[in-house]
Amino acid sequence: MKNLLPYQIILADDHPLVRERIRHLIEEYEDYRVVAEVESCMELFQAMRSHSADLVILDFTLPDANGIEAAKKIKENYPGLKILILSLYENPRLIDQVMAAGADAYVLKDKAAETLCESIKLVL
């Protein structure tokens, strides 16, 4: 059954231009809506308390946490929340660690324009 409301997404990336481009890609689809944009893990947890999100799109390298630490903390506090990590690093060991920490998907930033929305669809 199709979700009657758009899936709600929080973007966490410390680069405003990256967030703007990701939001633009996502909002081309009526099934997805960005409800918050944040620059740090601390701001992410504030946004998660304020918004009933379905998915967090999380940059691997935030100023106050890496993707492994952030994914663990998110899953401890919000076990049903889906996590998609965006990263510049194409390291299989790192990807395995992020997925073991609770991430549901790992997308390379240089491939995001082609694969992000399909990855979101698969995760949700």
Summary of the structure (lengths in Angstrom):
residues: 124
radius of gyration: 13.1
end to end distance: 12.5
largest distance: 38.8
contacts: 381
relative contact order: 0.18
helix: 45%
strand: 26%
